[in-house]
Amino acid sequence: MDIKFSRYDTVDYLTTEEDIAAYLDAVVEEGEPALIAAALGDVARARNLSQLARDVGMSRQGLDKALSGEGNPSLSTVVKVAHVLGLQLSFKPIQVDHESSEAVAG
C-alpha cells in the first residue's frame, strides 16, 4: 500500500480572522523578527499576495521577498501590510516570573 503525503502549508489553515490573529499572536510571542515576517508572508499568501502588494504600493516579488523570512522588511512595510490586512500592531508589558527573574510572554 502506497501512502501519499501532501506538503504542509500553513496558509491552508488560515481561513478565518480568528485563525490569522491567533497565528500571528503565537509567532509574535516567539519574538523572532524573521519568523514574524514569514508569518505575515503566510497571511499575505492566504489573502491574495498580488492584491496586497498593489494595496501596499510594492511589487508582488518585492513584497514576497520582504515577507519570506529571508527578507528584512522595514517597520513601515510591516505596519502597511498589517493595516491593509485589517490588523493593527499592539504592545503589552512583558510579564516577569519573579521566581526565576525571567520575562514570560503573555
C-alpha positions in Angstrom: 0.0 0.0 0.0 1.4 3.4 -1.1 0.9 6.3 1.3 0.8 9.7 -0.3 1.6 12.8 1.8 0.9 16.3 0.7 3.2 19.2 1.6 2.2 21.1 4.7 1.3 24.7 4.1 0.3 27.0 7.0 -1.8 29.0 4.5 -4.2 26.1 4.2 -5.2 26.7 7.9 -5.5 30.5 7.9 -9.2 30.5 6.9 -10.7 32.9 9.4 -9.8 36.2 11.0 -9.5 34.4 14.4 -7.1 31.8 12.9 -4.9 34.6 11.5 -4.9 36.6 14.7 -4.1 33.5 16.8 -1.3 32.5 14.4 0.3 36.0 14.4 0.0 36.3 18.2 1.7 32.9 18.7 4.5 34.0 16.3 5.0 37.4 17.9 5.4 35.7 21.3 8.5 33.9 20.0 10.0 37.4 19.3 12.0 36.3 16.3 11.8 39.1 13.6 12.4 36.7 10.6 9.6 34.4 11.9 7.2 37.4 12.2 8.0 38.5 8.7 7.5 34.9 7.4 4.2 34.7 9.3 3.0 37.9 7.7 4.0 36.4 4.4 1.9 33.4 5.1 -1.1 35.6 5.9 -0.4 37.6 2.7 -0.4 34.4 0.6 -3.7 33.3 2.3 -5.3 36.6 1.5 -4.0 37.3 -2.1 -0.4 38.4 -2.3 -0.8 40.2 -5.6 -3.7 42.4 -4.4 -2.0 43.1 -1.1 1.2 44.2 -2.9 -0.8 46.6 -5.0 -2.6 48.0 -1.9 0.7 48.4 -0.1 2.4 50.0 -3.1 5.0 47.4 -3.7 5.7 44.8 -6.5 4.4 41.3 -5.8 8.0 40.0 -6.0 9.3 42.7 -3.6 6.6 42.0 -1.0 7.1 38.3 -1.3 10.8 38.6 -0.8 10.4 41.0 2.2 7.9 38.7 3.9 9.8 35.5 3.1 11.6 35.1 6.4 14.8 35.7 4.4 14.0 39.4 3.9 14.3 42.2 6.4 11.2 44.4 5.9 11.2 47.8 7.4 8.8 48.6 10.2 7.0 50.9 7.8 6.4 47.9 5.5 5.2 45.7 8.4 2.8 48.4 9.5 1.4 49.0 6.0 0.9 45.3 5.4 -0.8 44.9 8.8 -3.1 47.8 8.1 -4.1 46.6 4.6 -4.8 43.1 6.1 -7.1 44.8 8.6 -4.7 44.2 11.5 -3.0 46.5 14.0 0.2 46.2 15.9 -0.1 46.4 19.6 2.3 46.2 22.5 1.8 44.8 26.0 4.0 44.6 29.0 6.2 41.5 29.4 5.2 39.6 32.5 8.1 38.7 34.7 8.3 35.4 36.6 9.7 36.7 39.9 10.9 33.3 41.0 13.2 32.9 38.1 13.5 36.6 37.2 12.8 35.8 33.5 10.5 37.5 31.2 7.5 35.5 30.1 5.2 36.3 27.2 1.6 36.5 27.9 
